[in-house]
Amino acid sequence: MAAPDHIKLAQRRIATLDRVYRRALAGLDAAQEHRAEVLADADRGVRAARDRAEAAVAEMARQLSAPLAAELVGVPVREVRRILRAQPAPRDGDGGL
């Protein structure tokens, strides 16, 4: 026995709506993946900038003093000392600044 026309129409509508939903879901997945990549790139850029800033503070502390560097950059001296401990000392011939 063949299905009535209204059932066939409903099945086609369901199939169409399901395709639209699946395409939208795939678009959402792609957008979320792209967002994760963009955020990871931004995080790497922030880390690199922070590393350069901390290297500059460490070099300032090496050449002047930790208290003077702290006053110049406006951070507590303990933070300058933490940065200084975390930064490798330049090797002979690296030249610093």
N, C-alpha and C positions, 0 to 999 in steps of 0.2 A: 504494500500500500504506500503510495507516494505521500510525502508530507504536504500539508496545506501550504498555500502561498504565504500566509502570514508567518508561519514558522520559518520558511526559507528566507523571508525578508529579515526576520529577527536574527537568524544565524549569520546572514551577510553583514548586518549592522554590528553584531558582536565581533565578527572577524575584523571588520574595518576599525572599530574602536580599539581592539586589541593591538592591531598593527600601529596605530597612532600612539598608543600608550608605550609600546615597546621602543619605538623610535625616540619618543620623548625621554624615556628612561636611559637609552643609550647616549643621548645628548647630555643628560645630567651626569652620567658616569664620566664622559669625556671632559665636561666642564670641571668636575671635581678633580680629575687627574691633572688637568692643566693648572688648576689653582694650587695643587700640592707642589707642582714643579716650580711655579712662579714663587711661591712662598719659600721653597728650599733655596732658590737662587737669591732671593732677597736676604735670607738668613746668612748665606755664605758671604754676601756683600757686607752685611753688618758686622759679621765676625772679622772679616779682613780689615774693615775700617777701624774697629775696636783694637785689633792687634797693632795697627800702625800708630794709633793714638797712644796706646800703652807703651810701645817701643819708644816713641818720642818722649814720653814722661820719664821712662827709665833712663834714657840718654841724658835728659836734663838733670836728673838726680845724680847720675854718675859724674857729670861735669861740674855741677854746682854743689848741691847737697839735697838730701831728701826733704828737710824742712823748707828750704828755699823753693824747691820745685813744687812742694805742696801748696805753699802760699801763692806762687805764680799761677798755678792751674786751678786753685780754689777747691782743693780736696784735702781731707785729713792726711796728716803725715803717715799714719798707719796704712792708708790706701796706697800712697806712693811706695812705701816699703814693700807692701804686698806685690805691687806691680814689678818693682825692682827684683824681688826674689824670683818672680815667675819668668822674667825676661833673661835669656841667656846673655852672658857678658860677651861683648864683641871680641873676636879674635884679633890678635896683632895684625895690623895691616888692613883691617876692615874700614878704618877711618871714622866710624860713627857718623856724626853730622858732617 
